Each structure stands twice: as C-alpha cells, then as structure tokens.
Amino acid sequence: MKLTKYITGALAFGIACSSLFVVSSCEETGDGMSIENPDGPPVVDYIRLTNPASSDSLLVSASLGTGIAIVGKNLGGTREVWFNDRKAVINPIWVTNKTILVSVPSFAPNRITNVLYLVNAQQDTLKHPFIVSIPPPVLNNVRNEWPQAGENLVINGNYFFEPLTVEFSGGVTGQVVSVTQNQVEVTVPTGATEGPITLATNFGEAESSFHIWDKRNIVLNFDDKVANGWRIGLRENTDGPIDGNYLVVRGNIAANQRDEGPGAPAQSPLCMEFWGGPAGRTENFYPLYPNSYRDYVVKFEAKINKWYGGYLNLCLSTPTHSGSNQEIWSNSLNARGIWGPWAATGAEVNTNGRWITVIIPLTEFQYYMGAPNNVVYTPGQKFIETAAGSFSTWLLGSPENSGNAVEFYIDNIRFVKP
C-alpha cells in the first residue's frame, strides 16, 4: 500500500513516502492508557454509521456532525482524522486496529477535496474517498421581523457559509455585514417589500417561512386594530415606534400583584382586553381543524426598557367572549401562555433600545391559575381550540417584585405559522 506524507500547513497530500506506521504491540498515552499499534499497512474496508440501528448501512458520504465508524485493518496508529481540510476530534479509546469512531466536523470545509485522511504519528497519511455533504441553509428566525430603514437584519439558523446572498421580497439584495455558521447580519436594502427572504450559499438556497414586515393575520396593531374590552390598554408612539402606536406595559409592580389597573374603559398600563362578539371577531384567530393550534404561534414585536419580576399573561377566550373567565382571576375556560424573559437569568433585562420579535407557540399555552392570594401558574391545562377568538394580556407580579419599575412595549400581535 502506498502512503503519502501529510504537510499540515499546506495540505499538500500526495507526496510519496516509503515509511509505514510504526510496528509494535502497544503504546501508552500520557495517562497510562494503552492504545493499539498496527502490525502492517493500514486499510479502510468501509465506513458505516455508529448508530447500531443503522450499522449495516455503508456510507460514501455523511453530513456535518454525523458520527461514523471507519472499519478496516491496522488502523490503531491513527493520530489524526481529517475530512477535507477540517480536523476531527478523536479520542484514543475509540481508535483500534479494526475501527475508528469519530464525528464529521460540524463546520464546512474551506477547501473541498472529497477525501478522508488518516494521519499517523510520523505524519504518514492514508487517503480514502469520502464526501462531506453540506446541507442547504436553514432559516429559523430573525431578531426583528419589523426592521427600520437602514437597520441590520440578524438572521438565525444553520449552514450559513460564505459566499452567500440574502434576497428580499421586491427583488433586492442586502449587503452582508457578518457571517457565522448560525447567524448572518445583513443591511435591509432600499426597495425591500413585505414578504419572505431567500438565503443562498454554494450548497443550496432556502426561503424563509417568516415574513419581513409580516402583515399576515395581525389581530392587534394598536392603530386601526385596537382593543375593545373594559380595559383597552395604554397606547403611545413616542419611544422609537416601529409602526405607529404600540401597547405600553408599565408600572411599579409589587410581589404577586394582581392589579387590573384603572376601571373601564381606561387605558390601563397593566392589561388589555380584545373581545370577540358583535363588536369584534366572531371566529377563531386561525383556521379551525383538529389540533390546528399545534401549527400556529403567537408573534409580536417587543421593546423592553426594564423588566424584572412578573409575567405577561396571554389569555384566550371564545370568539363571542360568552361566559369568559380567562381573565386575571382564573382561566378554567382555556389555557394561558406566560412570558417573562427576565426569568432565564434571574436579572433585569432590556433590549438595548431595539425591537425584537417574540414567538410563543400555542402549544406553550398550557397554564392555569386559581390561587386566591398569590400568583401561581400550574401547567397541564388542556387547550380548547374553539376558545381562541378573544385575547387579553395581563401583567401580574411574582415573588421577585418589590415595587420595582417595569416598562416594555408590544406591537403587531398576530397568529401565524412559524
């Protein structure tokens, strides 16, 4: 068998070399662990998945991050495994004369050779044909679906590899500012219009399911679509609005506070009620079919100036709002969702003057609350699909509150698919 010399800096494979893997019975690592050494030239017979359920499937390619088993003879001298120009992480205990267990690196190669390289301690290299398949990009979400003119759009997902382009609805392309495998930042171009974006790399392209300036199924925008209950919420437009008026949530919140704010029909900064019925909606916020709620999310834009303690309660009721009890005191009619981003770190949060898009799947509407003297959320309440045509928001205190100030804004509440 012919081996080639591996030169680390230039990846200059193919230089002839007559030396073979060192022949000996065993070798010890620095921690005293024995590893096998070959007694002849290395041979790769085949490559398979490490998953026992799929171990009989032989591979000529694998995607990023896939665990594989390299099967052959005299493989124990291997000290490095490379896929194209990406070095894999190997553990000596998973290297034997018969197999090497390793994962394809999670990052795309800079130089594609479609070759697997096994390197020994003397840098002698065995080459074996193997393709690392790079998936097309995956678009998960953006930081803010309602960017302002000239604002940079932050796109989150996977398999973002340069060179790439981001095309907006309207047929215009944005200027790419920065790229990592999981995030792209691009300047929103003049001429972009409402709709999805398309991100393309050398490995394929993908169109987003989300829309920029998403106007699909907005039920409350606090301009021409406003609340109509006893408490219609406080509306303002003076602190960096994204689209006219926005809902204000503001107050010095006490521990376990359950305050509805001023009486009807006041613009309460603590709650907002949008009721169905003759004066409002007469149908669900989204198409009604068995388990349809599992296909939908609530989205809205938010700007947080300060928030520590307390949760925003998102309460759904029937389209007619008939016999509703989904409000502040209890919600046995339908499950409620809760949102409190401060709880992830246990510290006050803000969005640094930016608007962000919040996504809450309707499957997370699973809480009920009925404690008389404090605010306790219990999971497990069933979602009633026919009770999703009225919508209320309530800011309720939690034990973490101590009269501290809370202030954030909400705009463009909509029920859409992710």
Secondary structure, DSSP 8 states (H G I E B T S, - for coil): --EEE--TTTT-TTEEE-------SEEE-TTS-EEE--SS--EEEEEEESSGGGTT-B-SEEETT-EEEEEEES-TTEEEEEETTEE----GGGB-SSEEEEE--SS--SS---EEEEEETT-EEEEEE-EEE----EEEEES-SS--TT-EEEEEEE---SS-EEEETTTEE-EEEEE-SSEEEEE--TT--SB-EEEEETTEEEE-SS-BT--TTEEE-SSSS---SS---EEE--SS-SSS-EEEEEEEE-TT-----S-TT---SSEEEE--STTS--S-SS--STTGGGG-EEEEEEEEEEB-S-EEEEEEE-TT-TT---SSS--SSS-EEEE-GGGGTTS-B--TT--EEEEEEGGG--EE---SSS---EE-----TT--SEEEEEEE--TT-SSEEEEEEEEEEEEE--
